[in-house]
Amino acid sequence: MTFHPLMPYGEGVHKSERALPERGEPFEYTPDNRARLEEIARRYPPERRRSAMLPALYLVQQQQGYITANAMQHVAEVIGLTPAEVEDVVSYYVMFYTKPVGKYVLQVCRTLSCALMGAEQVTEELAEKLRVKVGETDASGEFTLLEVECLGACDRAPVVMVNDHWHERLEPSAAGKLVDDLRLRGDAALSGCHLKVEK
């Protein structure tokens, strides 16, 4: 007889859903991207070169659309880290993709302010328009739908981040029109951030 409860390992919170990223094709930065990375890395002392890891990963994603295990290996070699350290960063941040995504990644904020202003309905409308579930890419390969945590524009809710650009105060009834406008006008369809100051 024991007073210790039976722990159902392999179930519930103990179940690991982590999957290793695909190996992908051999990866190497283009000469332009490697030069850009070296320019960024020079901003740090040589012993702190690892501080350029986030820009290094963004350059990978810009170059091939998502980050494969071979790309992580290359970043590790170039930055001076282990592949496991690079994978830890890639798996932590939601802005890094480990599988192909569409031309437009629609990231709907689901945190409190956006939720109160209809973000769930925005997601539902986008999913219906694109005929996908959250986390999927539409049949055309053009749109990927995601839900994310706070995008930091609570006063302009609900907010949708499209790639690296903003669309604020998206009414659920206008979600389908946003998709049509993106197809027609690209980034020009987005409202942008009301705090953006042009220089």
C-alpha positions as CSV (number, residue, x, y, z in Angstrom):
1,M,0.0,0.0,0.0
2,T,1.3,3.5,-0.9
3,F,0.1,7.0,-0.3
4,H,1.8,8.2,-3.5
5,P,-0.6,8.7,-6.5
6,L,0.0,6.8,-9.6
7,M,1.6,9.3,-12.1
8,P,0.3,8.7,-15.6
9,Y,3.5,9.5,-17.5
10,G,3.1,9.7,-21.2
11,E,-0.3,11.3,-20.8
12,G,-1.6,14.9,-20.1
13,V,1.0,17.4,-19.2
14,H,3.7,14.7,-19.2
15,K,3.2,13.9,-22.8
16,S,5.8,15.5,-25.1
17,E,4.5,16.8,-28.4
18,R,7.9,18.0,-29.5
19,A,8.9,16.8,-32.9
20,L,12.3,17.2,-34.4
21,P,12.4,19.6,-37.3
22,E,12.9,18.1,-40.8
23,R,16.5,17.9,-42.0
24,G,15.7,19.7,-45.2
25,E,18.1,20.4,-48.1
26,P,21.7,21.3,-47.3
27,F,21.7,24.9,-46.2
28,E,24.2,27.7,-46.6
29,Y,23.6,31.5,-46.5
30,T,23.8,33.3,-49.8
31,P,26.8,35.5,-50.0
32,D,24.6,38.6,-49.5
33,N,23.0,37.1,-46.4
34,R,26.3,35.9,-45.0
35,A,27.7,39.5,-45.4
36,R,24.6,40.9,-43.7
37,L,25.1,38.5,-40.8
38,E,28.7,39.4,-40.4
39,E,27.8,43.1,-40.4
40,I,25.3,42.4,-37.6
41,A,27.7,40.2,-35.7
42,R,30.4,43.0,-35.7
43,R,28.1,45.0,-33.4
44,Y,29.0,42.6,-30.6
45,P,32.3,41.8,-29.0
46,P,33.8,38.7,-30.6
47,E,33.2,36.6,-27.5
48,R,29.5,37.6,-27.7
49,R,29.0,36.7,-31.3
50,R,26.2,34.4,-30.2
51,S,24.1,37.5,-29.5
52,A,23.5,37.7,-33.3
53,M,21.5,34.4,-33.2
54,L,18.0,36.0,-33.7
55,P,19.0,38.0,-36.7
56,A,20.9,34.9,-38.0
57,L,17.7,32.9,-37.8
58,Y,15.6,35.7,-39.4
59,L,18.0,35.6,-42.3
60,V,17.5,31.9,-42.7
61,Q,13.8,32.3,-42.7
62,Q,13.9,35.1,-45.2
63,Q,16.2,33.0,-47.5
64,Q,14.2,29.7,-47.5
65,G,10.9,30.5,-45.9
66,Y,11.3,28.3,-42.8
67,I,14.1,26.9,-40.6
68,T,15.2,23.3,-41.1
69,A,17.6,21.2,-39.0
70,N,20.3,21.7,-41.6
71,A,19.8,25.4,-41.4
72,M,20.1,25.3,-37.6
73,Q,23.3,23.3,-38.0
74,H,24.7,26.0,-40.3
75,V,23.7,28.8,-37.9
76,A,25.3,27.0,-35.0
77,E,28.6,26.7,-37.0
78,V,28.5,30.3,-38.1
79,I,27.6,31.8,-34.8
80,G,29.6,29.5,-32.6
81,L,26.9,27.5,-30.7
82,T,25.7,24.0,-30.6
83,P,22.8,22.9,-32.8
84,A,20.8,22.2,-29.6
85,E,21.2,25.8,-28.4
86,V,20.0,27.0,-31.8
87,E,17.0,24.6,-31.8
88,D,16.1,25.7,-28.2
89,V,15.7,29.3,-29.6
90,V,13.8,28.2,-32.7
91,S,11.4,26.1,-30.7
92,Y,10.8,28.9,-28.1
93,Y,9.8,31.7,-30.3
94,V,6.6,31.6,-32.3
95,M,7.9,33.8,-35.1
96,F,10.2,31.0,-36.4
97,Y,8.7,28.4,-38.6
98,T,10.0,24.8,-38.9
99,K,7.7,23.8,-41.8
100,P,6.7,25.7,-44.9
101,V,4.2,28.5,-44.5
102,G,2.2,30.6,-46.9
103,K,3.2,33.8,-48.6
104,Y,1.1,35.6,-45.9
105,V,1.2,34.4,-42.3
106,L,-1.9,35.7,-40.6
107,Q,-1.3,35.8,-36.8
108,V,-4.4,36.7,-34.8
109,C,-3.7,38.0,-31.3
110,R,-5.8,36.0,-28.8
111,T,-4.9,37.7,-25.6
112,L,-7.4,39.5,-23.4
113,S,-8.0,42.8,-25.1
114,C,-8.2,41.3,-28.5
115,A,-10.3,38.4,-27.2
116,L,-12.8,40.9,-25.7
117,M,-13.0,42.8,-29.0
118,G,-13.8,39.7,-31.1
119,A,-10.5,38.0,-32.0
120,E,-12.0,34.5,-31.7
121,Q,-14.6,35.6,-34.3
122,V,-11.8,37.0,-36.5
123,T,-10.1,33.7,-36.4
124,E,-13.3,31.8,-37.2
125,E,-14.0,34.1,-40.2
126,L,-10.5,33.8,-41.5
127,A,-10.6,30.0,-41.1
128,E,-13.9,29.8,-42.9
129,K,-12.7,32.1,-45.7
130,L,-9.5,30.1,-46.2
131,R,-11.1,26.7,-45.5
132,V,-8.3,25.9,-42.9
133,K,-7.9,25.2,-39.2
134,V,-5.5,27.3,-37.1
135,G,-2.0,26.2,-37.8
136,E,-2.8,25.2,-41.4
137,T,-2.0,26.7,-44.8
138,D,-4.7,27.1,-47.4
139,A,-4.9,25.0,-50.6
140,S,-3.3,27.8,-52.7
141,G,-0.2,27.8,-50.4
142,E,-0.8,31.6,-50.0
143,F,-2.1,31.9,-46.5
144,T,-1.2,30.3,-43.1
145,L,-3.5,31.0,-40.1
146,L,-2.0,31.2,-36.6
147,E,-3.2,32.4,-33.2
148,V,-0.5,34.1,-31.1
149,E,-0.2,35.7,-27.7
150,C,-0.1,39.5,-27.1
151,L,1.1,41.6,-30.1
152,G,1.3,44.7,-27.9
153,A,-1.4,46.9,-29.4
154,C,-4.1,46.3,-26.9
155,D,-5.7,49.7,-27.5
156,R,-6.1,48.8,-31.2
157,A,-7.7,45.4,-30.8
158,P,-8.3,43.1,-32.4
159,V,-4.9,43.0,-34.1
160,V,-3.6,40.7,-36.8
161,M,0.0,40.6,-37.7
162,V,0.6,39.7,-41.4
163,N,4.2,38.6,-41.8
164,D,6.0,41.5,-40.2
165,H,3.3,44.1,-40.7
166,W,0.3,45.2,-38.7
167,H,-3.5,45.3,-39.3
168,E,-5.3,46.9,-36.4
169,R,-9.0,47.0,-35.3
170,L,-10.0,44.2,-37.7
171,E,-13.7,43.7,-37.3
172,P,-14.8,40.0,-37.7
173,S,-17.1,41.0,-40.5
174,A,-14.1,42.5,-42.4
175,A,-11.8,39.4,-42.0
176,G,-12.8,37.9,-45.3
177,K,-12.3,41.2,-47.1
178,L,-8.7,41.4,-45.6
179,V,-7.9,38.2,-47.4
180,D,-9.3,39.4,-50.7
181,D,-7.4,42.7,-50.3
182,L,-4.2,40.9,-49.6
183,R,-4.6,38.9,-52.7
184,L,-5.3,42.0,-54.7
185,R,-3.1,44.7,-53.2
186,G,-0.6,42.8,-51.0
187,D,0.9,44.7,-48.0
188,A,-0.9,47.9,-49.1
189,A,-4.1,46.3,-47.8
190,L,-2.8,46.5,-44.2
191,S,-3.6,49.4,-41.8
192,G,-0.1,49.4,-40.4
193,C,0.7,50.5,-36.8
194,H,-0.8,53.8,-35.8
195,L,2.4,54.5,-33.9
196,K,4.7,54.1,-36.9
197,V,6.6,57.3,-37.6
198,E,8.1,57.6,-41.1
199,K,11.6,59.1,-41.2
